Amino acid sequence: MTIQELYNEAKVEEFKSLIYLIEWLVFEKKVVSLESNANNIEYIIEKYKGQLNAYLIDYKTKVEGAASGLQFSEPKIDDLSVQ
């Protein structure tokens, strides 16, 4: 399974934490691509689990701030080309 497939499932099931994690890793940190194997997500969670919550809280605040009118453009999957 690719990260893109996992992301699509997370969107359908409304798993916000997983959506934020994938978006943060792909678009903000650029450490994985949507074409990468989804097992990479599990590895990152295991390796950095003590630090991820703080990063994701910051990212969530940034994304939700965009919904309230703050300056931030959320990436759209359809508009991106993965390398």
C-alpha positions as CSV (number, residue, x, y, z in Angstrom):
1,M,0.0,0.0,0.0
2,T,1.3,3.5,-0.8
3,I,1.0,6.6,1.3
4,Q,-1.4,8.0,-1.3
5,E,-3.7,5.0,-0.7
6,L,-3.4,5.3,3.0
7,Y,-4.1,9.0,2.8
8,N,-7.2,8.4,0.6
9,E,-8.5,5.9,3.2
10,A,-7.9,8.3,6.0
11,K,-9.9,11.0,4.2
12,V,-12.8,8.6,3.7
13,E,-12.8,7.4,7.3
14,E,-12.1,10.9,8.6
15,F,-9.0,9.9,10.6
16,K,-7.8,13.5,11.2
17,S,-4.6,12.6,13.1
18,L,-3.4,10.3,10.3
19,I,-4.4,12.9,7.7
20,Y,-2.4,15.6,9.5
21,L,0.6,13.2,10.0
22,I,0.7,12.3,6.3
23,E,0.3,15.9,5.1
24,W,3.0,17.1,7.6
25,L,5.4,14.4,6.5
26,V,4.8,14.8,2.7
27,F,4.2,18.6,2.3
28,E,5.9,20.2,5.3
29,K,8.9,18.0,6.0
30,K,9.2,16.3,2.6
31,V,10.6,13.2,4.1
32,V,8.3,10.8,2.2
33,S,6.3,11.0,-1.0
34,L,2.8,9.9,-1.7
35,E,4.3,7.1,-3.8
36,S,6.3,5.8,-0.9
37,N,5.3,2.6,0.9
38,A,2.9,3.1,3.8
39,N,5.3,1.1,6.0
40,N,7.4,4.2,6.1
41,I,4.7,5.9,8.2
42,E,4.8,3.1,10.8
43,Y,8.6,3.4,10.9
44,I,8.5,7.1,11.5
45,I,5.8,6.8,14.2
46,E,7.9,4.2,16.0
47,K,11.1,6.1,15.8
48,Y,9.8,9.5,16.7
49,K,6.7,8.8,18.7
50,G,7.8,10.9,21.6
51,Q,8.2,14.0,19.4
52,L,5.4,13.7,16.9
53,N,2.6,15.0,19.0
54,A,4.1,18.4,19.5
55,Y,4.8,18.7,15.7
56,L,1.3,17.6,14.8
57,I,-0.3,19.9,17.3
58,D,1.6,22.8,15.6
59,Y,0.6,21.6,12.1
60,K,-3.0,21.1,13.1
61,T,-3.1,24.7,14.6
62,K,-1.6,26.0,11.3
63,V,-4.2,24.1,9.2
64,E,-7.1,25.0,11.3
65,G,-6.0,28.6,11.4
66,A,-6.3,28.6,7.6
67,A,-10.0,27.6,8.0
68,S,-10.5,30.6,10.3
69,G,-9.1,33.1,7.9
70,L,-5.4,33.1,8.8
71,Q,-2.8,33.2,5.9
72,F,-2.0,29.6,5.0
73,S,-2.7,27.7,1.8
74,E,-3.4,24.0,2.5
75,P,-1.9,21.8,-0.2
76,K,-4.3,19.9,-2.5
77,I,-3.4,16.4,-3.5
78,D,-4.8,16.9,-7.0
79,D,-2.6,19.9,-7.7
80,L,0.7,18.2,-6.7
81,S,3.0,16.2,-8.7
82,V,5.0,13.7,-6.6
83,Q,8.6,13.3,-7.5
